[in-house]
Amino acid sequence: MLRWTITFIILALIAGVLGFGGIAAGAASIAKILFFIFIVLFILSLIRGRGGK
C-alpha cells in the first residue's frame, strides 16, 4: 500500500509541474488517504504482533 502512495505522490508532482491542477489535487488526495490507511494498518499490525507473544 505504501507503494501506491508513493506512486500517487509522484503522479501528483508530475501533474503539478505540467500544470494539470485538478489531476494533481486528485492524485495528492488519493495519496494522503492511502498513506493514512497504511499508517493505521501498520500500527494495528504492531499491536497485534506484540500481543500474540
mmCIF entry with sequence, helices, sheets and N, C-alpha, C, O atoms, coordinates in Angstrom:
data_MODEL
# 
_entry.id   MODEL 
# 
_entity.id                         1 
_entity.type                       polymer 
_entity.pdbx_number_of_molecules   1 
# 
_entity_poly.entity_id                      1 
_entity_poly.type                           'polypeptide(L)' 
_entity_poly.nstd_linkage                   no 
_entity_poly.nstd_monomer                   no 
_entity_poly.pdbx_seq_one_letter_code       MLRWTITFIILALIAGVLGFGGIAAGAASIAKILFFIFIVLFILSLIRGRGGK 
_entity_poly.pdbx_seq_one_letter_code_can   MLRWTITFIILALIAGVLGFGGIAAGAASIAKILFFIFIVLFILSLIRGRGGK 
_entity_poly.pdbx_strand_id                 A 
# 
loop_
_entity_poly_seq.entity_id 
_entity_poly_seq.num 
_entity_poly_seq.mon_id 
_entity_poly_seq.hetero 
1 1  MET n 
1 2  LEU n 
1 3  ARG n 
1 4  TRP n 
1 5  THR n 
1 6  ILE n 
1 7  THR n 
1 8  PHE n 
1 9  ILE n 
1 10 ILE n 
1 11 LEU n 
1 12 ALA n 
1 13 LEU n 
1 14 ILE n 
1 15 ALA n 
1 16 GLY n 
1 17 VAL n 
1 18 LEU n 
1 19 GLY n 
1 20 PHE n 
1 21 GLY n 
1 22 GLY n 
1 23 ILE n 
1 24 ALA n 
1 25 ALA n 
1 26 GLY n 
1 27 ALA n 
1 28 ALA n 
1 29 SER n 
1 30 ILE n 
1 31 ALA n 
1 32 LYS n 
1 33 ILE n 
1 34 LEU n 
1 35 PHE n 
1 36 PHE n 
1 37 ILE n 
1 38 PHE n 
1 39 ILE n 
1 40 VAL n 
1 41 LEU n 
1 42 PHE n 
1 43 ILE n 
1 44 LEU n 
1 45 SER n 
1 46 LEU n 
1 47 ILE n 
1 48 ARG n 
1 49 GLY n 
1 50 ARG n 
1 51 GLY n 
1 52 GLY n 
1 53 LYS n 
# 
_struct_asym.id          A 
_struct_asym.entity_id   1 
# 
loop_
_struct_conf.conf_type_id 
_struct_conf.id 
_struct_conf.pdbx_PDB_helix_id 
_struct_conf.beg_label_comp_id 
_struct_conf.beg_label_asym_id 
_struct_conf.beg_label_seq_id 
_struct_conf.pdbx_beg_PDB_ins_code 
_struct_conf.end_label_comp_id 
_struct_conf.end_label_asym_id 
_struct_conf.end_label_seq_id 
_struct_conf.pdbx_end_PDB_ins_code 
_struct_conf.beg_auth_comp_id 
_struct_conf.beg_auth_asym_id 
_struct_conf.beg_auth_seq_id 
_struct_conf.end_auth_comp_id 
_struct_conf.end_auth_asym_id 
_struct_conf.end_auth_seq_id 
_struct_conf.pdbx_PDB_helix_class 
_struct_conf.details 
_struct_conf.pdbx_PDB_helix_length 
HELX_P HELX_P1 AA1 LEU A 2  ? LEU A 18 ? LEU A 2  LEU A 18 1 ? 17 
HELX_P HELX_P2 AA2 GLY A 21 ? GLY A 51 ? GLY A 21 GLY A 51 1 ? 31 
# 
_struct_conf_type.id          HELX_P 
_struct_conf_type.criteria    ? 
_struct_conf_type.reference   ? 
# 
loop_
_atom_site.group_PDB 
_atom_site.id 
_atom_site.type_symbol 
_atom_site.label_atom_id 
_atom_site.label_alt_id 
_atom_site.label_comp_id 
_atom_site.label_asym_id 
_atom_site.label_entity_id 
_atom_site.label_seq_id 
_atom_site.pdbx_PDB_ins_code 
_atom_site.Cartn_x 
_atom_site.Cartn_y 
_atom_site.Cartn_z 
_atom_site.occupancy 
_atom_site.B_iso_or_equiv 
_atom_site.pdbx_formal_charge 
_atom_site.auth_seq_id 
_atom_site.auth_comp_id 
_atom_site.auth_asym_id 
_atom_site.auth_atom_id 
_atom_site.pdbx_PDB_model_num 
ATOM 1   N N  . MET A 1 1  ? 0.827  -1.184  0.000   1.00 0.00 ? 1  MET A N  1 
ATOM 2   C CA . MET A 1 1  ? 0.000  0.000   0.000   1.00 0.00 ? 1  MET A CA 1 
ATOM 3   C C  . MET A 1 1  ? 0.872  1.249   0.000   1.00 0.00 ? 1  MET A C  1 
ATOM 4   O O  . MET A 1 1  ? 0.505  2.271   -0.580  1.00 0.00 ? 1  MET A O  1 
ATOM 5   N N  . LEU A 1 2  ? 2.007  1.164   0.641   1.00 0.00 ? 2  LEU A N  1 
ATOM 6   C CA . LEU A 1 2  ? 2.916  2.305   0.635   1.00 0.00 ? 2  LEU A CA 1 
ATOM 7   C C  . LEU A 1 2  ? 3.419  2.578   -0.780  1.00 0.00 ? 2  LEU A C  1 
ATOM 8   O O  . LEU A 1 2  ? 3.678  3.726   -1.139  1.00 0.00 ? 2  LEU A O  1 
ATOM 9   N N  . ARG A 1 3  ? 3.556  1.527   -1.577  1.00 0.00 ? 3  ARG A N  1 
ATOM 10  C CA . ARG A 1 3  ? 3.985  1.698   -2.965  1.00 0.00 ? 3  ARG A CA 1 
ATOM 11  C C  . ARG A 1 3  ? 2.955  2.497   -3.761  1.00 0.00 ? 3  ARG A C  1 
ATOM 12  O O  . ARG A 1 3  ? 3.322  3.331   -4.588  1.00 0.00 ? 3  ARG A O  1 
ATOM 13  N N  . TRP A 1 4  ? 1.656  2.245   -3.511  1.00 0.00 ? 4  TRP A N  1 
ATOM 14  C CA . TRP A 1 4  ? 0.611  3.009   -4.193  1.00 0.00 ? 4  TRP A CA 1 
ATOM 15  C C  . TRP A 1 4  ? 0.648  4.472   -3.764  1.00 0.00 ? 4  TRP A C  1 
ATOM 16  O O  . TRP A 1 4  ? 0.440  5.368   -4.583  1.00 0.00 ? 4  TRP A O  1 
ATOM 17  N N  . THR A 1 5  ? 0.911  4.713   -2.495  1.00 0.00 ? 5  THR A N  1 
ATOM 18  C CA . THR A 1 5  ? 1.007  6.078   -2.005  1.00 0.00 ? 5  THR A CA 1 
ATOM 19  C C  . THR A 1 5  ? 2.131  6.830   -2.705  1.00 0.00 ? 5  THR A C  1 
ATOM 20  O O  . THR A 1 5  ? 1.949  7.968   -3.139  1.00 0.00 ? 5  THR A O  1 
ATOM 21  N N  . ILE A 1 6  ? 3.282  6.197   -2.812  1.00 0.00 ? 6  ILE A N  1 
ATOM 22  C CA . ILE A 1 6  ? 4.416  6.824   -3.480  1.00 0.00 ? 6  ILE A CA 1 
ATOM 23  C C  . ILE A 1 6  ? 4.098  7.063   -4.951  1.00 0.00 ? 6  ILE A C  1 
ATOM 24  O O  . ILE A 1 6  ? 4.469  8.097   -5.506  1.00 0.00 ? 6  ILE A O  1 
ATOM 25  N N  . THR A 1 7  ? 3.414  6.117   -5.585  1.00 0.00 ? 7  THR A N  1 
ATOM 26  C CA . THR A 1 7  ? 3.036  6.278   -6.987  1.00 0.00 ? 7  THR A CA 1 
ATOM 27  C C  . THR A 1 7  ? 2.141  7.489   -7.184  1.00 0.00 ? 7  THR A C  1 
ATOM 28  O O  . THR A 1 7  ? 2.356  8.276   -8.105  1.00 0.00 ? 7  THR A O  1 
ATOM 29  N N  . PHE A 1 8  ? 1.135  7.646   -6.324  1.00 0.00 ? 8  PHE A N  1 
ATOM 30  C CA . PHE A 1 8  ? 0.229  8.780   -6.463  1.00 0.00 ? 8  PHE A CA 1 
ATOM 31  C C  . PHE A 1 8  ? 0.910  10.100  -6.116  1.00 0.00 ? 8  PHE A C  1 
ATOM 32  O O  . PHE A 1 8  ? 0.569  11.133  -6.693  1.00 0.00 ? 8  PHE A O  1 
ATOM 33  N N  . ILE A 1 9  ? 1.867  10.089  -5.184  1.00 0.00 ? 9  ILE A N  1 
ATOM 34  C CA . ILE A 1 9  ? 2.610  11.317  -4.880  1.00 0.00 ? 9  ILE A CA 1 
ATOM 35  C C  . ILE A 1 9  ? 3.437  11.740  -6.095  1.00 0.00 ? 9  ILE A C  1 
ATOM 36  O O  . ILE A 1 9  ? 3.475  12.920  -6.444  1.00 0.00 ? 9  ILE A O  1 
ATOM 37  N N  . ILE A 1 10 ? 4.091  10.785  -6.729  1.00 0.00 ? 10 ILE A N  1 
ATOM 38  C CA . ILE A 1 10 ? 4.891  11.098  -7.920  1.00 0.00 ? 10 ILE A CA 1 
ATOM 39  C C  . ILE A 1 10 ? 3.990  11.593  -9.041  1.00 0.00 ? 10 ILE A C  1 
ATOM 40  O O  . ILE A 1 10 ? 4.332  12.549  -9.736  1.00 0.00 ? 10 ILE A O  1 
ATOM 41  N N  . LEU A 1 11 ? 2.841  10.951  -9.221  1.00 0.00 ? 11 LEU A N  1 
ATOM 42  C CA . LEU A 1 11 ? 1.887  11.391  -10.236 1.00 0.00 ? 11 LEU A CA 1 
ATOM 43  C C  . LEU A 1 11 ? 1.415  12.817  -9.955  1.00 0.00 ? 11 LEU A C  1 
ATOM 44  O O  . LEU A 1 11 ? 1.289  13.622  -10.878 1.00 0.00 ? 11 LEU A O  1 
ATOM 45  N N  . ALA A 1 12 ? 1.156  13.132  -8.687  1.00 0.00 ? 12 ALA A N  1 
ATOM 46  C CA . ALA A 1 12 ? 0.722  14.475  -8.318  1.00 0.00 ? 12 ALA A CA 1 
ATOM 47  C C  . ALA A 1 12 ? 1.815  15.500  -8.588  1.00 0.00 ? 12 ALA A C  1 
ATOM 48  O O  . ALA A 1 12 ? 1.530  16.602  -9.056  1.00 0.00 ? 12 ALA A O  1 
ATOM 49  N N  . LEU A 1 13 ? 3.062  15.148  -8.298  1.00 0.00 ? 13 LEU A N  1 
ATOM 50  C CA . LEU A 1 13 ? 4.166  16.070  -8.553  1.00 0.00 ? 13 LEU A CA 1 
ATOM 51  C C  . LEU A 1 13 ? 4.348  16.341  -10.041 1.00 0.00 ? 13 LEU A C  1 
ATOM 52  O O  . LEU A 1 13 ? 4.547  17.484  -10.452 1.00 0.00 ? 13 LEU A O  1 
ATOM 53  N N  . ILE A 1 14 ? 4.280  15.289  -10.838 1.00 0.00 ? 14 ILE A N  1 
ATOM 54  C CA . ILE A 1 14 ? 4.437  15.446  -12.291 1.00 0.00 ? 14 ILE A CA 1 
ATOM 55  C C  . ILE A 1 14 ? 3.286  16.263  -12.863 1.00 0.00 ? 14 ILE A C  1 
ATOM 56  O O  . ILE A 1 14 ? 3.504  17.156  -13.682 1.00 0.00 ? 14 ILE A O  1 
ATOM 57  N N  . ALA A 1 15 ? 2.065  15.961  -12.436 1.00 0.00 ? 15 ALA A N  1 
ATOM 58  C CA . ALA A 1 15 ? 0.904  16.710  -12.922 1.00 0.00 ? 15 ALA A CA 1 
ATOM 59  C C  . ALA A 1 15 ? 0.973  18.167  -12.485 1.00 0.00 ? 15 ALA A C  1 
ATOM 60  O O  . ALA A 1 15 ? 0.584  19.060  -13.237 1.00 0.00 ? 15 ALA A O  1 
ATOM 61  N N  . GLY A 1 16 ? 1.466  18.412  -11.275 1.00 0.00 ? 16 GLY A N  1 
ATOM 62  C CA . GLY A 1 16 ? 1.601  19.786  -10.802 1.00 0.00 ? 16 GLY A CA 1 
ATOM 63  C C  . GLY A 1 16 ? 2.630  20.569  -11.601 1.00 0.00 ? 16 GLY A C  1 
ATOM 64  O O  . GLY A 1 16 ? 2.419  21.743  -11.906 1.00 0.00 ? 16 GLY A O  1 
ATOM 65  N N  . VAL A 1 17 ? 3.741  19.926  -11.942 1.00 0.00 ? 17 VAL A N  1 
ATOM 66  C CA . VAL A 1 17 ? 4.780  20.592  -12.731 1.00 0.00 ? 17 VAL A CA 1 
ATOM 67  C C  . VAL A 1 17 ? 4.267  20.905  -14.133 1.00 0.00 ? 17 VAL A C  1 
ATOM 68  O O  . VAL A 1 17 ? 4.578  21.958  -14.690 1.00 0.00 ? 17 VAL A O  1 
ATOM 69  N N  . LEU A 1 18 ? 3.480  19.993  -14.703 1.00 0.00 ? 18 LEU A N  1 
ATOM 70  C CA . LEU A 1 18 ? 2.980  20.196  -16.056 1.00 0.00 ? 18 LEU A CA 1 
ATOM 71  C C  . LEU A 1 18 ? 1.768  21.117  -16.106 1.00 0.00 ? 18 LEU A C  1 
ATOM 72  O O  . LEU A 1 18 ? 1.330  21.497  -17.192 1.00 0.00 ? 18 LEU A O  1 
ATOM 73  N N  . GLY A 1 19 ? 1.222  21.480  -14.963 1.00 0.00 ? 19 GLY A N  1 
ATOM 74  C CA . GLY A 1 19 ? 0.136  22.442  -14.929 1.00 0.00 ? 19 GLY A CA 1 
ATOM 75  C C  . GLY A 1 19 ? -1.259 21.845  -14.894 1.00 0.00 ? 19 GLY A C  1 
ATOM 76  O O  . GLY A 1 19 ? -2.238 22.556  -15.122 1.00 0.00 ? 19 GLY A O  1 
ATOM 77  N N  . PHE A 1 20 ? -1.367 20.571  -14.616 1.00 0.00 ? 20 PHE A N  1 
ATOM 78  C CA . PHE A 1 20 ? -2.681 19.945  -14.510 1.00 0.00 ? 20 PHE A CA 1 
ATOM 79  C C  . PHE A 1 20 ? -3.122 19.999  -13.050 1.00 0.00 ? 20 PHE A C  1 
ATOM 80  O O  . PHE A 1 20 ? -2.910 19.048  -12.297 1.00 0.00 ? 20 PHE A O  1 
ATOM 81  N N  . GLY A 1 21 ? -3.725 21.096  -12.658 1.00 0.00 ? 21 GLY A N  1 
ATOM 82  C CA . GLY A 1 21 ? -4.069 21.333  -11.257 1.00 0.00 ? 21 GLY A CA 1 
ATOM 83  C C  . GLY A 1 21 ? -5.071 20.350  -10.702 1.00 0.00 ? 21 GLY A C  1 
ATOM 84  O O  . GLY A 1 21 ? -4.902 19.859  -9.586  1.00 0.00 ? 21 GLY A O  1 
ATOM 85  N N  . GLY A 1 22 ? -6.119 20.051  -11.464 1.00 0.00 ? 22 GLY A N  1 
ATOM 86  C CA . GLY A 1 22 ? -7.147 19.134  -10.972 1.00 0.00 ? 22 GLY A CA 1 
ATOM 87  C C  . GLY A 1 22 ? -6.632 17.727  -10.788 1.00 0.00 ? 22 GLY A C  1 
ATOM 88  O O  . GLY A 1 22 ? -6.955 17.064  -9.803  1.00 0.00 ? 22 GLY A O  1 
ATOM 89  N N  . ILE A 1 23 ? -5.836 17.270  -11.730 1.00 0.00 ? 23 ILE A N  1 
ATOM 90  C CA . ILE A 1 23 ? -5.269 15.919  -11.640 1.00 0.00 ? 23 ILE A CA 1 
ATOM 91  C C  . ILE A 1 23 ? -4.287 15.842  -10.484 1.00 0.00 ? 23 ILE A C  1 
ATOM 92  O O  . ILE A 1 23 ? -4.247 14.843  -9.765  1.00 0.00 ? 23 ILE A O  1 
ATOM 93  N N  . ALA A 1 24 ? -3.498 16.885  -10.304 1.00 0.00 ? 24 ALA A N  1 
ATOM 94  C CA . ALA A 1 24 ? -2.522 16.899  -9.212  1.00 0.00 ? 24 ALA A CA 1 
ATOM 95  C C  . ALA A 1 24 ? -3.229 16.872  -7.861  1.00 0.00 ? 24 ALA A C  1 
ATOM 96  O O  . ALA A 1 24 ? -2.808 16.158  -6.952  1.00 0.00 ? 24 ALA A O  1 
ATOM 97  N N  . ALA A 1 25 ? -4.286 17.638  -7.731  1.00 0.00 ? 25 ALA A N  1 
ATOM 98  C CA . ALA A 1 25 ? -5.026 17.670  -6.463  1.00 0.00 ? 25 ALA A CA 1 
ATOM 99  C C  . ALA A 1 25 ? -5.683 16.326  -6.182  1.00 0.00 ? 25 ALA A C  1 
ATOM 100 O O  . ALA A 1 25 ? -5.685 15.859  -5.043  1.00 0.00 ? 25 ALA A O  1 
ATOM 101 N N  . GLY A 1 26 ? -6.238 15.706  -7.212  1.00 0.00 ? 26 GLY A N  1 
ATOM 102 C CA . GLY A 1 26 ? -6.867 14.397  -7.039  1.00 0.00 ? 26 GLY A CA 1 
ATOM 103 C C  . GLY A 1 26 ? -5.866 13.330  -6.646  1.00 0.00 ? 26 GLY A C  1 
ATOM 104 O O  . GLY A 1 26 ? -6.125 12.530  -5.747  1.00 0.00 ? 26 GLY A O  1 
ATOM 105 N N  . ALA A 1 27 ? -4.723 13.315  -7.315  1.00 0.00 ? 27 ALA A N  1 
ATOM 106 C CA . ALA A 1 27 ? -3.696 12.318  -7.003  1.00 0.00 ? 27 ALA A CA 1 
ATOM 107 C C  . ALA A 1 27 ? -3.128 12.547  -5.607  1.00 0.00 ? 27 ALA A C  1 
ATOM 108 O O  . ALA A 1 27 ? -2.832 11.587  -4.896  1.00 0.00 ? 27 ALA A O  1 
ATOM 109 N N  . ALA A 1 28 ? -2.974 13.800  -5.209  1.00 0.00 ? 28 ALA A N  1 
ATOM 110 C CA . ALA A 1 28 ? -2.450 14.095  -3.872  1.00 0.00 ? 28 ALA A CA 1 
ATOM 111 C C  . ALA A 1 28 ? -3.441 13.662  -2.791  1.00 0.00 ? 28 ALA A C  1 
ATOM 112 O O  . ALA A 1 28 ? -3.037 13.148  -1.748  1.00 0.00 ? 28 ALA A O  1 
ATOM 113 N N  . SER A 1 29 ? -4.729 13.867  -3.037  1.00 0.00 ? 29 SER A N  1 
ATOM 114 C CA . SER A 1 29 ? -5.712 13.461  -2.027  1.00 0.00 ? 29 SER A CA 1 
ATOM 115 C C  . SER A 1 29 ? -5.788 11.939  -1.922  1.00 0.00 ? 29 SER A C  1 
ATOM 116 O O  . SER A 1 29 ? -5.950 11.408  -0.822  1.00 0.00 ? 29 SER A O  1 
ATOM 117 N N  . ILE A 1 30 ? -5.675 11.231  -3.041  1.00 0.00 ? 30 ILE A N  1 
ATOM 118 C CA . ILE A 1 30 ? -5.652 9.769   -3.004  1.00 0.00 ? 30 ILE A CA 1 
ATOM 119 C C  . ILE A 1 30 ? -4.414 9.282   -2.259  1.00 0.00 ? 30 ILE A C  1 
ATOM 120 O O  . ILE A 1 30 ? -4.491 8.342   -1.467  1.00 0.00 ? 30 ILE A O  1 
ATOM 121 N N  . ALA A 1 31 ? -3.278 9.917   -2.511  1.00 0.00 ? 31 ALA A N  1 
ATOM 122 C CA . ALA A 1 31 ? -2.043 9.532   -1.825  1.00 0.00 ? 31 ALA A CA 1 
ATOM 123 C C  . ALA A 1 31 ? -2.166 9.754   -0.322  1.00 0.00 ? 31 ALA A C  1 
ATOM 124 O O  . ALA A 1 31 ? -1.690 8.940   0.468   1.00 0.00 ? 31 ALA A O  1 
ATOM 125 N N  . LYS A 1 32 ? -2.801 10.848  0.073   1.00 0.00 ? 32 LYS A N  1 
ATOM 126 C CA . LYS A 1 32 ? -2.975 11.135  1.502   1.00 0.00 ? 32 LYS A CA 1 
ATOM 127 C C  . LYS A 1 32 ? -3.868 10.092  2.164   1.00 0.00 ? 32 LYS A C  1 
ATOM 128 O O  . LYS A 1 32 ? -3.564 9.627   3.262   1.00 0.00 ? 32 LYS A O  1 
ATOM 129 N N  . ILE A 1 33 ? -4.948 9.725   1.518   1.00 0.00 ? 33 ILE A N  1 
ATOM 130 C CA . ILE A 1 33 ? -5.856 8.723   2.068   1.00 0.00 ? 33 ILE A CA 1 
ATOM 131 C C  . ILE A 1 33 ? -5.151 7.374   2.195   1.00 0.00 ? 33 ILE A C  1 
ATOM 132 O O  . ILE A 1 33 ? -5.260 6.712   3.227   1.00 0.00 ? 33 ILE A O  1 
ATOM 133 N N  . LEU A 1 34 ? -4.433 6.966   1.155   1.00 0.00 ? 34 LEU A N  1 
ATOM 134 C CA . LEU A 1 34 ? -3.717 5.687   1.201   1.00 0.00 ? 34 LEU A CA 1 
ATOM 135 C C  . LEU A 1 34 ? -2.644 5.690   2.276   1.00 0.00 ? 34 LEU A C  1 
ATOM 136 O O  . LEU A 1 34 ? -2.406 4.670   2.923   1.00 0.00 ? 34 LEU A O  1 
ATOM 137 N N  . PHE A 1 35 ? -1.994 6.834   2.471   1.00 0.00 ? 35 PHE A N  1 
ATOM 138 C CA . PHE A 1 35 ? -0.956 6.927   3.498   1.00 0.00 ? 35 PHE A CA 1 
ATOM 139 C C  . PHE A 1 35 ? -1.550 6.735   4.887   1.00 0.00 ? 35 PHE A C  1 
ATOM 140 O O  . PHE A 1 35 ? -0.978 6.017   5.707   1.00 0.00 ? 35 PHE A O  1 
ATOM 141 N N  . PHE A 1 36 ? -2.693 7.367   5.163   1.00 0.00 ? 36 PHE A N  1 
ATOM 142 C CA . PHE A 1 36 ? -3.312 7.216   6.469   1.00 0.00 ? 36 PHE A CA 1 
ATOM 143 C C  . PHE A 1 36 ? -3.817 5.788   6.695   1.00 0.00 ? 36 PHE A C  1 
ATOM 144 O O  . PHE A 1 36 ? -3.738 5.273   7.811   1.00 0.00 ? 36 PHE A O  1 
ATOM 145 N N  . ILE A 1 37 ? -4.330 5.155   5.651   1.00 0.00 ? 37 ILE A N  1 
ATOM 146 C CA . ILE A 1 37 ? -4.744 3.756   5.769   1.00 0.00 ? 37 ILE A CA 1 
ATOM 147 C C  . ILE A 1 37 ? -3.528 2.876   6.076   1.00 0.00 ? 37 ILE A C  1 
ATOM 148 O O  . ILE A 1 37 ? -3.602 1.967   6.903   1.00 0.00 ? 37 ILE A O  1 
ATOM 149 N N  . PHE A 1 38 ? -2.415 3.156   5.403   1.00 0.00 ? 38 PHE A N  1 
ATOM 150 C CA . PHE A 1 38 ? -1.188 2.405   5.643   1.00 0.00 ? 38 PHE A CA 1 
ATOM 151 C C  . PHE A 1 38 ? -0.718 2.571   7.083   1.00 0.00 ? 38 PHE A C  1 
ATOM 152 O O  . PHE A 1 38 ? -0.326 1.593   7.719   1.00 0.00 ? 38 PHE A O  1 
ATOM 153 N N  . ILE A 1 39 ? -0.752 3.795   7.606   1.00 0.00 ? 39 ILE A N  1 
ATOM 154 C CA . ILE A 1 39 ? -0.314 4.045   8.979   1.00 0.00 ? 39 ILE A CA 1 
ATOM 155 C C  . ILE A 1 39 ? -1.196 3.287   9.973   1.00 0.00 ? 39 ILE A C  1 
ATOM 156 O O  . ILE A 1 39 ? -0.685 2.672   10.909  1.00 0.00 ? 39 ILE A O  1 
ATOM 157 N N  . VAL A 1 40 ? -2.511 3.328   9.778   1.00 0.00 ? 40 VAL A N  1 
ATOM 158 C CA . VAL A 1 40 ? -3.425 2.626   10.682  1.00 0.00 ? 40 VAL A CA 1 
ATOM 159 C C  . VAL A 1 40 ? -3.166 1.129   10.649  1.00 0.00 ? 40 VAL A C  1 
ATOM 160 O O  . VAL A 1 40 ? -3.100 0.490   11.700  1.00 0.00 ? 40 VAL A O  1 
ATOM 161 N N  . LEU A 1 41 ? -3.019 0.559   9.454   1.00 0.00 ? 41 LEU A N  1 
ATOM 162 C CA . LEU A 1 41 ? -2.764 -0.881  9.350   1.00 0.00 ? 41 LEU A CA 1 
ATOM 163 C C  . LEU A 1 41 ? -1.406 -1.251  9.943   1.00 0.00 ? 41 LEU A C  1 
ATOM 164 O O  . LEU A 1 41 ? -1.256 -2.319  10.537  1.00 0.00 ? 41 LEU A O  1 
ATOM 165 N N  . PHE A 1 42 ? -0.432 -0.382  9.786   1.00 0.00 ? 42 PHE A N  1 
ATOM 166 C CA . PHE A 1 42 ? 0.890  -0.626  10.354  1.00 0.00 ? 42 PHE A CA 1 
ATOM 167 C C  . PHE A 1 42 ? 0.834  -0.645  11.877  1.00 0.00 ? 42 PHE A C  1 
ATOM 168 O O  . PHE A 1 42 ? 1.414  -1.525  12.513  1.00 0.00 ? 42 PHE A O  1 
ATOM 169 N N  . ILE A 1 43 ? 0.139  0.323   12.459  1.00 0.00 ? 43 ILE A N  1 
ATOM 170 C CA . ILE A 1 43 ? 0.010  0.374   13.920  1.00 0.00 ? 43 ILE A CA 1 
ATOM 171 C C  . ILE A 1 43 ? -0.756 -0.845  14.435  1.00 0.00 ? 43 ILE A C  1 
ATOM 172 O O  . ILE A 1 43 ? -0.386 -1.433  15.451  1.00 0.00 ? 43 ILE A O  1 
ATOM 173 N N  . LEU A 1 44 ? -1.827 -1.220  13.729  1.00 0.00 ? 44 LEU A N  1 
ATOM 174 C CA . LEU A 1 44 ? -2.581 -2.411  14.139  1.00 0.00 ? 44 LEU A CA 1 
ATOM 175 C C  . LEU A 1 44 ? -1.731 -3.674  14.066  1.00 0.00 ? 44 LEU A C  1 
ATOM 176 O O  . LEU A 1 44 ? -1.845 -4.546  14.928  1.00 0.00 ? 44 LEU A O  1 
ATOM 177 N N  . SER A 1 45 ? -0.884 -3.782  13.053  1.00 0.00 ? 45 SER A N  1 
ATOM 178 C CA . SER A 1 45 ? -0.033 -4.963  12.948  1.00 0.00 ? 45 SER A CA 1 
ATOM 179 C C  . SER A 1 45 ? 1.019  -4.980  14.045  1.00 0.00 ? 45 SER A C  1 
ATOM 180 O O  . SER A 1 45 ? 1.395  -6.053  14.518  1.00 0.00 ? 45 SER A O  1 
ATOM 181 N N  . LEU A 1 46 ? 1.506  -3.806  14.461  1.00 0.00 ? 46 LEU A N  1 
ATOM 182 C CA . LEU A 1 46 ? 2.461  -3.754  15.570  1.00 0.00 ? 46 LEU A CA 1 
ATOM 183 C C  . LEU A 1 46 ? 1.800  -4.193  16.879  1.00 0.00 ? 46 LEU A C  1 
ATOM 184 O O  . LEU A 1 46 ? 2.378  -4.957  17.651  1.00 0.00 ? 46 LEU A O  1 
ATOM 185 N N  . ILE A 1 47 ? 0.599  -3.707  17.115  1.00 0.00 ? 47 ILE A N  1 
ATOM 186 C CA . ILE A 1 47 ? -0.113 -4.060  18.336  1.00 0.00 ? 47 ILE A CA 1 
ATOM 187 C C  . ILE A 1 47 ? -0.458 -5.544  18.342  1.00 0.00 ? 47 ILE A C  1 
ATOM 188 O O  . ILE A 1 47 ? -0.286 -6.225  19.353  1.00 0.00 ? 47 ILE A O  1 
ATOM 189 N N  . ARG A 1 48 ? -0.937 -6.029  17.229  1.00 0.00 ? 48 ARG A N  1 
ATOM 190 C CA . ARG A 1 48 ? -1.336 -7.444  17.142  1.00 0.00 ? 48 ARG A CA 1 
ATOM 191 C C  . ARG A 1 48 ? -0.122 -8.354  17.247  1.00 0.00 ? 48 ARG A C  1 
ATOM 192 O O  . ARG A 1 48 ? -0.193 -9.417  17.864  1.00 0.00 ? 48 ARG A O  1 
ATOM 193 N N  . GLY A 1 49 ? 0.989  -7.945  16.650  1.00 0.00 ? 49 GLY A N  1 
ATOM 194 C CA . GLY A 1 49 ? 2.194  -8.759  16.690  1.00 0.00 ? 49 GLY A CA 1 
ATOM 195 C C  . GLY A 1 49 ? 2.778  -8.872  18.077  1.00 0.00 ? 49 GLY A C  1 
ATOM 196 O O  . GLY A 1 49 ? 3.264  -9.938  18.455  1.00 0.00 ? 49 GLY A O  1 
ATOM 197 N N  . ARG A 1 50 ? 2.744  -7.804  18.841  1.00 0.00 ? 50 ARG A N  1 
ATOM 198 C CA . ARG A 1 50 ? 3.302  -7.834  20.196  1.00 0.00 ? 50 ARG A CA 1 
ATOM 199 C C  . ARG A 1 50 ? 2.357  -8.521  21.164  1.00 0.00 ? 50 ARG A C  1 
ATOM 200 O O  . ARG A 1 50 ? 2.809  -9.151  22.120  1.00 0.00 ? 50 ARG A O  1 
ATOM 201 N N  . GLY A 1 51 ? 1.052  -8.413  20.938  1.00 0.00 ? 51 GLY A N  1 
ATOM 202 C CA . GLY A 1 51 ? 0.102  -9.018  21.859  1.00 0.00 ? 51 GLY A CA 1 
ATOM 203 C C  . GLY A 1 51 ? 0.069  -10.536 21.774  1.00 0.00 ? 51 GLY A C  1 
ATOM 204 O O  . GLY A 1 51 ? -0.293 -11.201 22.745  1.00 0.00 ? 51 GLY A O  1 
ATOM 205 N N  . GLY A 1 52 ? 0.444  -11.093 20.626  1.00 0.00 ? 52 GLY A N  1 
ATOM 206 C CA . GLY A 1 52 ? 0.389  -12.537 20.447  1.00 0.00 ? 52 GLY A CA 1 
ATOM 207 C C  . GLY A 1 52 ? 1.515  -13.284 21.097  1.00 0.00 ? 52 GLY A C  1 
ATOM 208 O O  . GLY A 1 52 ? 1.412  -14.495 21.289  1.00 0.00 ? 52 GLY A O  1 
ATOM 209 N N  . LYS A 1 53 ? 2.607  -12.600 21.451  1.00 0.00 ? 53 LYS A N  1 
ATOM 210 C CA . LYS A 1 53 ? 3.780  -13.293 22.009  1.00 0.00 ? 53 LYS A CA 1 
ATOM 211 C C  . LYS A 1 53 ? 3.786  -13.270 23.503  1.00 0.00 ? 53 LYS A C  1 
ATOM 212 O O  . LYS A 1 53 ? 4.702  -13.808 24.125  1.00 0.00 ? 53 LYS A O  1 
# 
